[in-house]
Every structure is written in structure tokens, then in C-alpha cells.
Amino acid sequence: MPFLKSSVYTVGFWLMCLSSFLFFMSFNMLLPELPDFLTRLGGAEYKGFIIASFTLTAGLSRPFSGKLADTVGRIPVMVFGSLVCFICGFFYPWISTVGGFLLLRLLHGFSTGFKPTGTAAFIADIIPYQRRGEAMGLLGVAGSLGMAAGPALGPYITAATSLNTLFYCSSGLALLSLIVQGTMTETLPPAQRQRFSWRLLRLDWHEVLEPRVLGPAVVTLLCLFPFGAILTVIPDQSQTLGLSPAEKGLFFTCFTLSSLLVRLVAGRASDRYGRLLILRVSTVLLAASLLLLTLAHSKELFLAAALLFGIAAGLNSPTLYAWTIDLSHPERRGRAVATMYIALEAGIGLGALLAGWIFGNVAAHLPYVHALSTASALLALAYLLWGVKTPPAVEA
């Protein structure tokens, strides 16, 4: 593949991809097992909070991680995120109450509030404008591999050893991600760097959101709402359709692998044909996959929906990243990326909360969850067709 020989992709870029792979594998490998874990604690009715509590703190921390990425540096922000993930993995085995579990999920959310923000800003610093879509696609491949391997491996680790071993493995992967980051060189220009001080955690309103990236943020929120819903109900839907406990992560594996294959070409396609065209196509596919999931009464249709959902996500995600960076000024790049991630966490969190409430542990309610997600995707499509008004791209 031509990009493997390109001088654009330095050792630092590939190390960042490795770090992202390990990081996403770390916390995603827990997802298939957490609903049962929470049920055993007596909190079956709180399944929607497994994702929602995690994304709440991730979203709330984005303005801080964006500001710190633009002032202290990209790498310190990433290191903090991976460190949180490493520490939290060790505490799950000690949790014995529903309240303790939800508190730990809140704390765990700080990891994704920091690490991906620093990562995206780092990549934007080292990749030129005309290759951003391709680069974000490659970075997405690394993340997708982690997201695929994690849910597939998690149930097997639990079945072969114990749930506590799974938690410790998750923590160990976060530590490896942290070690890889220690080999990288900071990309924030020295003139912009400051020593960390607590005053940097004081935010003015204009430091919370970057208005130039409102368009990508709206689309991100509407397109990630279905993802939050799926994360919440798919383990139960898998059991309803007769998949074995070890196969609970199969939907996520199919979805992520198809997303991975598409990402190899999706970023370059958005560089060539434009961000909006690729996003319109991906949103049509997203709505179609959710409609198929609404009608899925067999394992075959269920997994077909997973594959189509993955194709949509593979087109959508790197294009949204690239579009966000296109519109951001270099000195406010961390804030722009954080704004997109706030929308991402809001979409996932709202999707998870509403899905848990509508589902209510009643299998007959599953089609209603997916119908609401389909409506969200159609709203995103309408916005992309008629509502997008954005400033011109910044090529610096």
C-alpha cells in the first residue's frame, strides 16, 4: 500500500497508532461482561448507566483536555488518560455495590476524555492538510483493531480464567499504551507550552466550545447516538437471539472488522471527493443498518446489520475527524477536537440512557430502541443535505 512508504507517516505516527490500539482494546474488552457484572451486583435496571456514566465524565473533561493540549502539550494529556485507564482496571474486582460500580465508571470516563483529544491533536500537528483524511483513517484502523480485539477476547478470558483476570488484563494493556507514549516527542510548539498550574483548569465560556466546528459537532452527536444505544442493548439482544455467552462480543467484532476494512480507503476518499459527500453516503448506510437491526429476528440478519453498521462507521468517523481539523485554527486545535468529542460523548451518553430506559430489560422493546436510533441518523442526513453552514477550511 502506498501510504506505508510515504514520508508523511513517521515513526511517531505509527507509535501513536500502536498506543491507540492498546488503549481502545483496554476498555472495550470489558463491555460484553459489564452488563452481567452489574446485574450480579443487583443493578440490572441501571444498565444504561454503564455507558452513560462513562461518557458523562469523558464529555465534561473534554474542555479541560482541549485547553491543556493547547497549553501544556499533547503528550501529557495522553499520558493522563492512559494512566486513569490503568488505575481503574485494578479497582473493578473490589467493587461490591451498584453505587461503587457507577462511581468507578465515572472515574474511568476521564481516560477517554483525555487520551483521544491529545492523540487527534498530535496527528493533526504532524500530517499535512491534503493527507488528513487518510491519516485519520489509518489511526481509526488502529483504534478499530483494538475495539474488535477487545470485545472478542474479553469473554474468552473470563471463561478461561475469571472476571478479575479480565480486569487486570485491561489495566495491563493501558499500561503498555502509556509506555509507548513515553517514546514520543512533543509536537506542541515550545512557544505555546506552559507549565501545568491549577489556574489552567479555570475555563471561560469561549474556551469550552469552538464555534468553527459546529457543523461536525452536530453530525457527530446525531451519528453517535445510535452507537450509545447499541453498546447498551446489544449484549442482551445477542442472548435473545441465542448467541452463547462466549459470542456476546461477536456483533462488536463484525462491526469493528468491517469498519476497519473501510477505514483503509475512507479517509483517502474524503480527501479526494470531499467531506460532505462521504458523510452523506455514510449516514444513509447508517440508517439502513439500524433499520435492518430493528427487523433482525435471526442471527444472520443481526450480524449482517453489524457489518453494515461497521461500513457506515468506517466512512463516517475519519471523515468527521478530518472535517473538524480542516476547520480548526492550529492554535485552537485542541479545543476544536475537544468540541467534537463533547458532541461524541453527548451522543453516546444520550443514546445509552434512552436505550436503557426504553429497553427496560424487555426483549420486545428492542425494536423501539433501534427505531429511535434510525430517526437520529435520518436527522443527521437532513442536516448534511440542507443545514450545514461552515466556515472555510484552514490549511495551516
N, C-alpha and C positions, 0 to 999 in steps of 0.2 A: 504494500500500500504506500502511495507517495508520501503521506504525512509522516511515515516512520523515518524517512530520510531527510525530512525538511529541517533546515537550520532553525526554524521558528521554535521547534519543540526541543527545549534544552533539558539537561538532566534535572533541573529544578522542576520543570513541568511534569516529568514522569514520576519524580518523587512525590509531587503533590497528588498525582493520580493514585499512587500506591497508598498514601496516607488516607485519602478519601475512601478507597476500597475497604481498608481495615476499619475505619470509623463507622461507615454505614453498615458493615457486616456486624459490628459490635452490638448496636442497639436494636437492629432489625431482627437478629436471631432470637430475641426474646418475645416478639409479637405473637407467634402462634400459641405460646404457652401461658401468656399473661391472663387471658380470659378465664381459663380453668384455675389458675393460681388465685385470682381474685374471688372466684366462686367458692373455693375451699376456705377462704377467709371469711365467707359469709356476705360477700358484696356483689352477688350476681347482678343486682339491679343497677350497679354503678359501672357496668362495662363501658359505657360511652365515655367515662372519665379516664379510661386507660390512655386514650389518645388525647382527649381534650385537655387534661391537666398537664400533660407533657408539652403540648403545643402552646398552652397559655403562657407559661414562663418563657418558652422559646420566643414567642411573639413579643412579650413585654421586654425581653432583654435585647431585642434587635436594635432599637435606637442607641443603646449604650455600646453594643458591639460595633455598630457602624461608626459612631464617633471615635471610639478607641482605635479602630482600624485606620482611621484617617489622621490620628494624632500620635498614638503610642507605637503602632505598627501592625502589619498584617499577621506576622508570626506569633506575637504574644496573645493575640485574640484567638488564634487557632489552638495554641497550647492550652489556654484556659479551658476551651471547650472540650478538648480531649481529656484533660485532667479530671473534669467533672464526670465524664462518662466512665473513666477508670475507677474513680472513687465510688460512684453509685452502685456499680456492679457488685461490690463487696457487701453492700448493705441489704440487698434483697433477701438473702437467706435468713436475716434476723428479723424480718417483718412478720408480725403475728396479728395485726389488726388492719381493718379496712382503712382507717384514718392514717395509719403509718404508711400503708402502701401508697395512698394518694399523695401524701406529703413527699414521699421519695420520688414519685413520678413528676411532681412539680419541680423538685431539685434536678432531676435527670434532664428535664427540658432545657436547662441552661446550656447543656452541651451543644444542642443543635441551634441554640440562639447565638452561639459564638463561632464554632468551627466553620460552618459553611459560609458565613459572612466574610471571614478572613480569607478563606480559600478562593472565593469568587473575585475578591479584590486583588489578591495575589496574581491570579491568572490574567485578569484584565491588565495588570501592570506589565506583564511580560509578553503578551500576544498582540500583534498589530490589528488595527481596525478590520482590515479585509479578511482576517482569518479567525475572528472571534467566534462566529457561529460554529465553525469546525472544531475549534479548541474546546468550546463548552460541550459540544457533542462527545468529544473524547473523554473529557472529565466526567461527563454523565455516564459513559460506558463503565468507567471505574466504579462510580457510585452504584450503578445498576448491578454490576457483578457482586458487590457487597450485599446489596439488597436482595439479590437472588440467592446467593450462597447462605446468607444468614437464616432466613425463614425455612430453607430446605434442610439445613444442618441442625438447627435448634431442636426440633422434635426427635431426631435420631440421637443426639447427645443425651437428651432427657431420658429416652427409652433405654439407652445402653448404660447410662450411669445414674444420674439423678438430676433433679431440677437445680439443686445447689451448684452442681458442677457446671451446668449451663450458665448460671450467673457469673461464676468465676471465669469461665472461658470468655464471656462477653467483656469482662473487665480486662482480661489479658490482651484482647485484641485492641482495645482502646489504648492500652499502654504501648503496644507496638506502633500504633498511629502516632502517638506522642514522641516516640523515639525517632521516627522518620522525620518529623518536623524539626527536630534538633539538628539535622544535617543541612538545612536550607539557609539561604541568605536573604535577609530582609529586603523588600522591594520598595517600601515607602521611602521617598527621597529624604536624605538627612535633614534638609531644611524644614521639613514638615514635622519631624519627630519631636516628641516631648517626653519627658519622664512621666511615669504614671503618678497622678495625685488624685485624691478624692474629689477635688473640685471638677475634674473631668467627667464625673458622674452626675453633675448638675446639668440638666438639659433645658434649653429654651425650646419653645414650641417649634420654631423653624428648624431645629436640629433633629426633630423626631421623624419628619417625612420630607422626602424630596419631591416637590411638585412636578418636576420634569418627567418623572417616571410614573405618573398617574395611570396612563394607558396600560402599560404592562402589569401594574399592580391590580387593576380591576379584572383583567383577564385571568391573572394568577389566582385571585380569590375565587372566581366562579369555576375555574377548571380544577382547582384543588379541593373544593367542597366534596365532589364525588369520591376523591381519594380517602378523605377522612371517614366518610361513611363506609367505604369498602373495608378499610382497616378494622372497623368496629364489628361488622356483621359477617364478614367472610369466614372466619373460623367456625361460627355456628352454622352458616349455610353449607359449609363443607361437610359437617357432620350430618345435617339434614339430608343431604344427597347421598350419604352412605360412604363417604371417604373415611378411611381408617385414621386413628389418631396420628400415626406417623405421616399421613398425607395431608395434614391440616395446612401445611405450608405450600402445597402443590399449586394453588391458584397464584400465590405470590411469585413462585418460581417461574411459571409460564408467562405471567405478566411481565416480570422483570427481564427474562431472557429475550422475549420479543422486543421489548423496549431497548435492550442493549443492542440488538442487531440493527434496529432502525437508527439508533443514535450515530452509528458509524457513518451514515450518509446524511442524516437530517440536518446537522449543523452546516455542512457544506451547501446543502440545498437552500437553506435560508440566506446564506451569503450570496448565492447566485440568483435566486428568484425573489428574494425579499422576505422580510419577517412576516408581514401581514398575510401574504398568500399561504405560507406554510402553516400559520396559526389557524386560518380559516379551514384548511383541509383537516388539520389535526382535531379541531373542535367538532367537525362533522363526524369523524371517526369515533371520537369520544362519546358523543350522543348515541351513535349506533351501538357501541359496545355496551352501554348502560341499558339500552332498550333490550338488547339480547340477554343481558343478565336478569332483567325483570321477567323474561319469559323462560329462563333456564330451569327446566324440570328434570334434567338429566346431567350426568357427569360430563358428557361430551359437549353439550351446549355451554355448560358452566366454564369449562376450560377454553372453549372457543371464544367466549366473552373475555376471558383473561388475556388471550393472545391479542385480540383486537384492542383491548384497553391498553395493553403494552405498546402497541404500534402508535396509538394516539399519543401516549405519554412520551414516547421516544421522539416524536416530531415536535411536541409541544414544549418540553422542558428546556432543551438547549436553545431553542428559538427565543423563549421568554428571557432567559439569562442574557443572550446576546443583545436583544432589543433593549433591555434595561441598561446595559453597559453602553450601548450606542448613544443613549440619550443623556448619559451622566457626564458631568464635568470631572476631570481627573482629581481635582482637589476635594470633590464631594462623592467620590466613587463608593466609599464605604457606606455612606448614608443612603445612596441610591440603591445599592444592593440590599441594605437592611430594610428599606421601604418595601421592596419586592418580597422579601422574606416575611415581613409583618403580614402582608396580604396572604402569603402562602400559609402561615401558621393560623391566621384567622379563618381561612377557608377550610383547612383540615380540622381545626378545632370545632367550628360550627357544624361541619359535616358529621363529625364523630358524636357530638352532643345530640343533634337532632336524630341521627340514626339510632343511637341508643334509646332515646325516648320513644320513637316510633316503633322500633322493633320490640322492645319490652319483653325479650325472651320468648316471643311468639312467632314461630316459623311462618305462619300465614301472613305476617306483616312485612316480610322481606320485600315483596314486590313494591310496596309503598315507599320503602327506603330508596330503592333504585329508581323509581319513577321521579321522586324529588330530585335525585342526582341528575337525571336526564334533563329535567327542567333547568337546572343550573347550567348545564353545558349548552343548552339552547339559548339561554340568556347571554352567555359568553359569545356565542356565534352572532347573535343580533348586535351586540356591542361592536364586534370586529367588522361587521358589514356596514353599520350605519352610525356608530357613536364615537369612533376613535378620532381624537384630535390631539396630536402630539407635536412638540417642537422638533426641529431638525436634529439629526444625529450629530454628535461631537466626535470628530475623527482623532483627536489627540489621544 
